[in-house]
Amino acid sequence: MRKALIAAGTAACLALAGCGTADDSAAREQAATGPQTAFMQNVESKCGRAFRGSVAGGNAQLAGKELVLSIGDCAAGGPVTMALHANIGPLQVSPSEEVWDRSRRFSLMRADNGLTLNIAKQAEDGTPGALNGTTATSDGDSSTTQQRFAIAGADTPLIIDMGSAAATLTVPDVGEQQGFTVTFDYSDRIAAPPAAWGAEGG
C-alpha cells in the first residue's frame, strides 16, 4: 500500500511538471521575453553604430552644438555602453577647430529585477564630474521601447527611449547640475567617434 501511495505521488508530481518547477519555468520564460529583454535587444541591434543628434530641451551648454551618440560593441552577457559626444568648440583657439567633450557614458546591463544603469561622467584627465558612479534600476513604468531610472536627488527619472526612428535620452536636473533632452536620428548615421574619456571603446 505504501509503495502504491509513493508511486501515485510521483506520478502526480510529474504531471505538475516537477512539483513546482512549472512556476519557475514560467517565471524564467517571462523574464526572457519581458520588456527589459526586448529593450536590450533593441539597443544591441545598434551596437557599433553612431548617430548625429541635437538638443530637444534643457542644458544651455549643449544647445546648438553638434552631438553624437555612439553605442559600443556588444559582448555577450555584458553591459552596453552609450556615449554622448558634444562638439563644444571652438574655445578661442581657432574658428574652425573642433573641441569635443567626451565625458558622458551610460552603461546598461540586465539584472534579475530589471535593467541596471551606470552613469560615468569624467573629464579627459579622469577627474569625476556630477553623477559619476550613479547606479539605478529601471522602474515599473518601463516598456519594450522606453526604460526609466530613478536618480537620487532628481524629481524626474532619467529616460532612455529607443523609438522606431530615433533614440532620445532625457537626463533630469540634479541639484545644480542642469539636465537635458537629446534626440538622435537613426537615419543620420556617421562613423564611430574616438572612445569616450575613461572608456576603452565607444
Secondary structure, DSSP 8 states (H G I E B T S, - for coil): -HHHHHHHHHHHHHHTTTTSHHHHHHHHHHHHHSHHHHHHHHHHTTTT-EEEEEEEEE-TTTTTSEEEEEE----TTS-EEEEEEEE---SSS-TT---EEEEEEEEEEEETTEEEEEEEEB-TTS-B-TTTTEEEEB-TT--SSEEEE--TT-SS-EEEEE-SSEEEEEE--BTTB--EEEEEEEEEEE---S--TT-S--
